[in-house]
């Protein structure tokens, strides 16, 4: 549970930066003119035309992919630690 919750918190904080990075890497239009000139331009245009929600566009598939993977990773990690930890008995 904590692995999934921590991943949700991390995605909510960092997702706007991923949107900015992705949009700044877009290919130019057919005219060869880039849609965005720099990262700050991406922020201004997204805020102007899409509002705050524009920075979280497409977050649902990201959450559906990453939260279960993170939860499973933490579950496996804890079980492997439990398996490898010495029992404390001297046989």
C-alpha positions as CSV (number, residue, x, y, z in Angstrom):
1,X,0.0,0.0,0.0
2,X,2.7,2.4,0.9
3,X,4.6,1.7,-2.3
4,X,1.6,2.6,-4.4
5,X,0.8,5.7,-2.3
6,X,4.4,7.0,-2.6
7,X,4.3,6.5,-6.3
8,X,1.0,8.4,-6.6
9,X,2.5,11.3,-4.6
10,X,5.6,11.3,-6.8
11,X,3.7,11.3,-10.0
12,X,1.4,14.1,-8.9
13,X,4.4,16.3,-8.1
14,X,6.5,15.5,-11.1
15,X,3.9,15.0,-13.9
16,X,3.7,18.7,-14.9
17,X,7.5,18.6,-15.6
18,X,7.0,15.5,-17.8
19,X,4.3,17.3,-19.8
20,X,6.6,20.3,-20.3
21,X,9.5,18.1,-21.4
22,X,7.3,16.1,-23.8
23,X,5.7,19.1,-25.4
24,X,9.0,20.9,-25.8
25,X,10.3,17.8,-27.7
26,X,7.4,17.8,-30.2
27,X,8.3,17.7,-33.8
28,X,7.8,21.0,-35.8
29,X,4.8,21.4,-38.0
30,X,4.8,20.8,-41.7
31,X,6.1,24.4,-42.2
32,X,9.2,23.6,-40.1
33,X,8.2,26.0,-37.4
34,X,8.3,24.6,-33.9
35,X,5.2,24.9,-31.8
36,X,7.1,25.9,-28.7
37,X,10.4,27.8,-28.5
38,X,11.5,26.8,-25.0
39,X,10.2,25.3,-21.7
40,X,8.9,28.6,-20.4
41,X,6.9,29.0,-23.6
42,X,5.3,25.6,-23.0
43,X,4.3,26.6,-19.5
44,X,2.8,29.9,-20.7
45,X,0.9,28.4,-23.6
46,X,-0.4,25.4,-21.6
47,X,-1.6,27.7,-18.8
48,X,-3.2,30.1,-21.2
49,X,-5.1,27.7,-23.4
50,X,-5.7,24.6,-21.2
51,X,-5.4,26.0,-17.7
52,X,-4.1,24.0,-14.7
53,X,-5.6,20.8,-16.0
54,X,-3.4,20.9,-19.1
55,X,-0.4,20.0,-17.0
56,X,-2.1,16.8,-15.9
57,X,-3.4,15.8,-19.3
58,X,-2.9,12.0,-19.7
59,X,-2.1,11.3,-16.1
60,X,-4.6,8.4,-15.8
61,X,-2.7,5.9,-18.0
62,X,0.5,6.9,-16.3
63,X,-1.0,6.1,-12.9
64,X,-2.5,2.9,-14.1
65,X,0.8,1.7,-15.4
66,X,3.2,2.9,-12.6
67,X,1.3,2.5,-9.4
68,X,0.8,-1.3,-9.7
69,X,4.4,-1.8,-10.8
70,X,5.7,0.2,-7.9
71,X,3.5,-1.7,-5.4
72,X,4.6,-5.1,-6.8
73,X,8.2,-4.0,-6.6
74,X,7.9,-3.0,-3.0
75,X,6.1,-6.3,-2.2
76,X,8.8,-8.4,-3.9
77,X,11.5,-6.4,-2.2
78,X,10.1,-6.9,1.3
79,X,9.5,-10.6,0.7
80,X,13.0,-11.1,-0.6
81,X,14.4,-9.3,2.5
82,X,12.3,-11.5,4.8
83,X,13.5,-14.6,3.0
84,X,17.2,-13.6,3.1
85,X,17.2,-12.3,6.7
86,X,18.7,-14.7,9.1
87,X,16.3,-16.3,11.6
88,X,18.5,-15.7,14.6
89,X,18.6,-19.4,15.5
90,X,21.9,-21.1,15.8
91,X,21.4,-24.7,14.7
